[in-house]
Amino acid sequence: MGPLIKDGKPAVGLFRIIEAFSEGIPWEEIGGPLARSATFIEVTEEAADEAARISFGTGMPALDALILAGLLKAGCRTIYTRDEHFTRYARKGVEIILLD
């Protein structure tokens, strides 16, 4: 299988990426150029627990909290988003920048 990114744009959707992971295809092969600039964060029990704490503590939807927990686990401290839910998360050392 070739990269799922073609000419800098997604060649397939999220469901194909999930399918490729379930087939055991390594992230480096799935992502192509994207794999060099992105980090795949596994949803572990620890990440799910952190997402639950974020969701419960902020009222943020669970899926948004799971994304945020993954970003924090990856070491992101400045997060650019168009999703206003992320602005509910206020922690020292983490900056959420809402894009127009």
C-alpha positions as CSV (number, residue, x, y, z in Angstrom):
1,M,0.0,0.0,0.0
2,G,1.3,3.4,-0.9
3,P,1.1,6.5,1.4
4,L,-2.3,7.8,2.2
5,I,-1.1,11.3,1.5
6,K,-0.7,12.3,-2.2
7,D,0.6,15.7,-3.3
8,G,0.4,17.0,0.3
9,K,-3.3,16.2,0.6
10,P,-5.1,13.2,2.2
11,A,-5.6,10.5,-0.4
12,V,-8.2,8.7,1.7
13,G,-10.3,9.3,4.8
14,L,-9.9,8.5,8.4
15,F,-11.7,5.2,8.0
16,R,-9.1,3.9,5.6
17,I,-6.3,4.9,8.0
18,I,-8.1,3.0,10.8
19,E,-8.5,0.0,8.5
20,A,-4.8,0.1,7.6
21,F,-3.8,0.1,11.3
22,S,-6.1,-2.9,11.9
23,E,-4.3,-4.6,9.0
24,G,-1.0,-4.1,10.9
25,I,0.4,-1.6,8.4
26,P,3.1,0.6,10.1
27,W,2.3,4.3,10.6
28,E,5.4,5.2,8.5
29,E,3.8,3.4,5.5
30,I,0.3,4.8,6.1
31,G,1.3,8.4,6.6
32,G,4.1,8.8,4.1
33,P,5.3,12.5,4.4
34,L,2.8,13.0,7.2
35,A,4.5,10.4,9.3
36,R,7.7,12.5,9.4
37,S,5.8,15.5,10.8
38,A,3.1,13.9,13.0
39,T,3.1,11.7,16.0
40,F,0.8,8.8,16.4
41,I,-0.5,8.7,19.9
42,E,-1.9,5.4,21.1
43,V,-5.1,5.7,23.2
44,T,-4.0,4.0,26.3
45,E,-5.9,3.5,29.6
46,E,-3.9,6.4,31.0
47,A,-4.8,8.7,28.1
48,A,-8.5,7.7,28.4
49,D,-8.4,8.4,32.1
50,E,-6.9,11.8,31.5
51,A,-9.5,12.6,28.8
52,A,-12.2,11.6,31.2
53,R,-10.8,14.0,33.8
54,I,-10.6,16.8,31.3
55,S,-14.1,16.2,30.0
56,F,-15.6,16.0,33.5
57,G,-13.7,19.0,34.8
58,T,-14.4,21.3,31.9
59,G,-17.6,20.0,30.4
60,M,-15.7,19.5,27.1
61,P,-17.1,16.8,24.9
62,A,-15.4,13.5,25.4
63,L,-13.9,13.2,21.9
64,D,-12.4,16.7,22.1
65,A,-11.0,15.8,25.5
66,L,-9.5,12.6,24.1
67,I,-7.8,14.7,21.3
68,L,-6.6,17.2,23.9
69,A,-5.2,14.5,26.2
70,G,-3.3,13.1,23.2
71,L,-1.8,16.5,22.3
72,L,-0.7,17.0,25.9
73,K,0.8,13.5,26.1
74,A,2.8,14.3,22.9
75,G,4.2,17.3,24.7
76,C,2.2,20.1,22.9
77,R,2.0,23.2,25.0
78,T,0.6,25.6,22.4
79,I,-2.5,24.3,20.7
80,Y,-4.1,26.0,17.7
81,T,-7.7,25.2,17.1
82,R,-11.0,26.3,15.7
83,D,-12.9,24.3,18.3
84,E,-14.1,26.6,21.0
85,H,-14.5,23.6,23.4
86,F,-10.7,23.6,23.8
87,T,-10.7,27.0,25.4
88,R,-12.4,25.5,28.4
89,Y,-9.1,23.9,29.3
90,A,-7.1,26.3,31.4
91,R,-3.8,25.0,32.8
92,K,-0.5,26.7,33.6
93,G,2.0,26.1,30.8
94,V,-0.7,25.2,28.2
95,E,-1.8,27.9,25.7
96,I,-5.0,27.3,23.6
97,I,-5.2,29.7,20.6
98,L,-8.6,29.9,19.0
99,L,-8.3,30.5,15.2
100,D,-10.8,32.5,13.3
